[in-house]
Amino acid sequence: MLADSTSAGARELPERDETLDLLEDGIREAHRKVQEEQVYDAENGKVRIKWIRALAYGSNVHRQIQNDRYLEELSERLDHVEQRESDI
């Protein structure tokens, strides 16, 4: 949930972990909809395709955020190694 950060009512952006949690919830819901929805007519088919797109999009964004986290951690580890080597 987003919290008010100022008296003007501006909203803070969620932290990375909160964003990942929200994406995971959305991915689970989209996956459930894709699996459970019955296609009886063309309109239901269109809705199902939209859920499939939402599932793919959410999964891709989740993957990108995880990759960003990995790269940041890798950069920190490299900085640490370089610092140790410069201390020698």
Steps between C-alpha positions, in 0.01 A plus 500: 500500500629846417544745785461879504843661528414870526220719622420571133399137468778398261542124482826313540587237248506148640840349579638230273391212725149642530484543123610140453233384747233695312618359168499148641140548618402626155684216326323242719161659430564518125618139501187393690279686253677345201464150644145526632322714242281304264479623142135484392499776244722747318470762777624256764783406265603865473496539877709185540756634252519822705567298815774308316657831395478631858666181624782531247551870569501460878740208478735700278500803732561270798797342318643842414480616861670181618775550240548860616536377858755239393704757307500740796615224734768394253620860473520527879700177519737624231546830684577307817760282323659804337514676837670199661755483218580871530558453875766237434 
